[in-house]
Amino acid sequence: MELVKKVYELTSKFPPSETCGIISQIRRASVSIPSNIAEGYQRGSRKEYLNFIRISFGSGAELETQLELAKELSLAPSKDFEVPEQLLNEAMRMLNGLIHSLASRP
């Protein structure tokens, strides 16, 4: 959830011309991460939970790419990307660990 808040703060600094473009894509990808975790958990089965965690991981990969592109396009100062990128890296490590844990259980 903290990642989503930081992503919204970051994208609020982007040019208004990007509102329907990369801002929308970045925000959607960030919101998708915790949303898929929650939905998968509520499904009640380990198999479905694992599937939604993998979807969440995929959304994280999308977000990583979009943040890199926004940085290369200089849509905000590079230093403003540091905290969102750190939070995303931490989330991706945790999701990867959870995927391996859930996938290795019989």
C-alpha positions in Angstrom: 0.0 0.0 0.0 2.9 2.3 0.7 4.2 1.7 -2.8 0.9 2.8 -4.3 0.9 6.0 -2.2 4.5 6.8 -3.3 3.7 6.1 -6.9 0.7 8.5 -6.8 2.9 11.2 -5.2 5.6 10.7 -7.9 3.1 10.7 -10.8 1.5 13.9 -9.5 4.8 15.6 -10.5 4.5 14.4 -14.2 3.4 16.8 -16.9 -0.4 17.0 -17.2 -0.1 15.9 -20.8 0.7 12.4 -19.5 -2.5 12.1 -17.4 -4.1 9.7 -19.9 -0.9 8.1 -20.9 1.9 6.8 -18.7 0.5 8.3 -15.4 -2.6 6.1 -15.9 -0.5 3.0 -16.7 1.8 3.4 -13.8 -1.0 4.0 -11.3 -3.0 1.0 -12.6 0.0 -1.3 -12.4 0.8 -0.1 -8.8 -2.8 -0.6 -7.6 -2.9 -4.0 -9.2 -0.1 -5.4 -7.0 -1.9 -5.2 -3.6 -5.3 -5.7 -5.2 -4.3 -9.1 -6.7 -2.7 -10.2 -3.4 -6.0 -9.4 -1.6 -8.2 -11.1 -4.2 -6.1 -14.2 -4.3 -6.0 -14.5 -0.5 -9.8 -14.3 -0.4 -10.3 -17.0 -2.9 -9.5 -19.5 -0.2 -7.3 -22.0 -2.1 -3.6 -22.1 -2.3 -3.6 -22.8 -6.0 -5.7 -19.6 -6.7 -3.7 -17.6 -4.2 -0.5 -18.6 -6.0 -2.0 -17.6 -9.4 -3.0 -14.2 -8.1 0.5 -13.7 -6.5 2.0 -14.4 -9.9 -0.3 -11.9 -11.5 0.8 -9.4 -8.8 4.4 -10.1 -9.6 3.7 -9.5 -13.3 2.2 -6.1 -12.4 5.3 -5.3 -10.5 7.4 -6.1 -13.6 5.2 -3.8 -15.6 5.5 -1.1 -13.0 9.3 -1.5 -13.0 9.4 -1.0 -16.8 7.1 2.0 -16.7 9.1 3.7 -14.0 12.3 3.2 -15.9 10.7 4.6 -19.0 9.3 7.7 -17.1 12.8 8.3 -15.7 14.4 8.1 -19.1 11.8 10.5 -20.4 12.7 12.9 -17.5 9.1 13.2 -16.4 10.3 13.9 -12.9 13.7 14.4 -11.3 15.6 11.2 -10.9 15.8 11.5 -7.2 12.0 11.4 -7.0 12.0 7.8 -8.3 14.3 6.5 -5.6 11.7 5.7 -2.9 9.1 4.1 -5.2 11.8 2.0 -6.8 13.1 0.8 -3.4 9.6 -0.1 -2.3 9.0 -1.9 -5.6 12.2 -3.9 -5.3 11.2 -4.9 -1.7 7.7 -5.9 -2.9 9.1 -7.9 -5.7 11.5 -9.8 -3.4 8.7 -10.6 -1.0 6.4 -11.7 -3.8 9.1 -13.9 -5.3 9.7 -15.5 -1.9 6.0 -16.1 -1.5 5.7 -17.6 -5.0 8.5 -20.0 -4.2 7.1 -20.9 -0.8 3.6 -21.6 -2.1 4.8 -23.4 -5.2 7.1 -25.8 -3.2 4.3 -27.0 -0.8 2.6 -30.2 -1.7 
